[in-house]
Amino acid sequence: MSAPHDCAVVLQNLSLSELTALLEKIFLRHGTSTDVARVLAQNCAGAERDGAHSHGVFRIPGYVSTLQSGWVNGKAVPVVEDVASGFVRVDAGNGFAQPALAAARDLLVQKARSAGIAVLAIRNSHHFAALWPDVEPFAYEGLVALSVVNSMTCVVPHGADRPLFGTNPIAFAAPRADGDPIVFDLATSAIAHGDVQIAARNGERLPPGMGVDGLGQPTQDPKAILEGGALLPFGGHKGSALSMMVELLAAALTGGNFSFEFDWKNHPGAKTPWTGQLLIVIDPSKAAGQSFAERSQELVRQMHGVGLKRLPGDRRHHQRAKSQDQGIALDEQTLANLRALAGEN
């Protein structure tokens, strides 16, 4: 959607509210409800603000083509089901997962604070964004959160010869006493699918071990991976086992589709995986001993003490501060494309 940033590219800076408003117009224009547009726009704009470019405005054409194809219901109203003292289910109604999370969030937090732990199982849903924005807000409220989501088949299990799993990310967030929460979001594939797409767009080669071509041979060509090839799990059998776990938690436990169970061939332009998502939220105030936030801060101190320079999420927080001070930089072509999608030119 945009050209690589180099000295010939003219950048324009937008505030977070300006970018969010523009993205909201795009979603509304292409068939979402007001509530869905607001949630998705905040998600994409926040990712762009934090430097997560593979899940920021880069995703907008994919959202638009998915909506236009009729693959996803952009006006779905999630149905929240209170099924047990520590368990909430949501039927996303073939809509996006983030609005389903938003609809169930208050009940989930209430149950976590009451029972000490609560589970949210989202089914019949589409997730096309970074996963860390789903868990980070809980940590700012003093809670610990873990989420998993499965995606479309594009990863070869370790020891197999054909793809079966999705990139199947895992996200975790925990509060700490004297700083931003500890947050990480990692794909169980060797590289995120969006990063492969960006590398292909920019004409870049990938490091070894990321994927295979259509013949199952190792390749560093991102286009070969995208055009008939597949990704590999990170860490061989270890990443493959984690990816299998995500399939079980995000699909089998929620009632969503496994990565291999949906068929979008009759919806040209569909991009979003139709799967499931699981969130586990824990109230650490129920634990014994020193406060959890102080304990996590002590762990951070010890990690720095042994020479660690950067924690998971540090780059994102640094970029967030920079964007808040200077604005979110977009090249002119990307901004023009977004405005065209919004019907502004």
Number of C-alpha atoms within 10 A of each C-alpha: 15 18 12 13 12 9 7 7 14 12 17 13 16 18 17 18 13 14 25 22 16 19 26 24 22 25 24 19 15 18 17 23 16 14 16 24 25 19 18 24 25 19 23 27 26 23 23 24 27 21 20 20 18 20 22 20 27 19 17 22 17 16 24 20 18 21 22 18 16 15 22 24 20 25 18 20 19 24 14 20 15 15 9 11 13 22 18 21 23 23 23 25 20 20 25 30 30 23 21 29 24 16 17 21 16 11 19 25 23 14 23 23 19 14 14 18 23 24 23 27 27 33 30 23 28 29 19 22 23 22 25 22 19 21 24 24 17 22 23 15 13 20 25 27 26 24 25 26 32 34 28 23 21 25 29 24 23 18 9 9 13 18 19 19 27 29 29 29 22 20 22 24 27 26 27 22 15 12 10 15 27 20 23 20 20 18 24 28 28 21 20 18 21 17 16 23 17 18 16 18 15 13 13 14 14 17 13 12 17 22 29 26 20 15 12 16 11 19 22 17 22 28 19 18 25 19 10 13 24 29 30 26 29 20 14 16 13 13 20 23 16 19 28 19 16 29 27 19 22 29 27 16 16 21 19 27 23 24 26 17 13 13 11 14 8 10 16 13 19 20 22 22 26 28 30 32 31 24 23 20 26 24 23 19 15 14 11 8 8 9 15 22 22 14 15 18 19 15 13 17 12 12 14 13 10 8 8 11 9 10 13 12 17 16 13 17 16 12 17 20 13 15 20 14 10 12 18 24 17 20 17 16 15 17 21 15 17 22 16 12 20 18 11 12 9
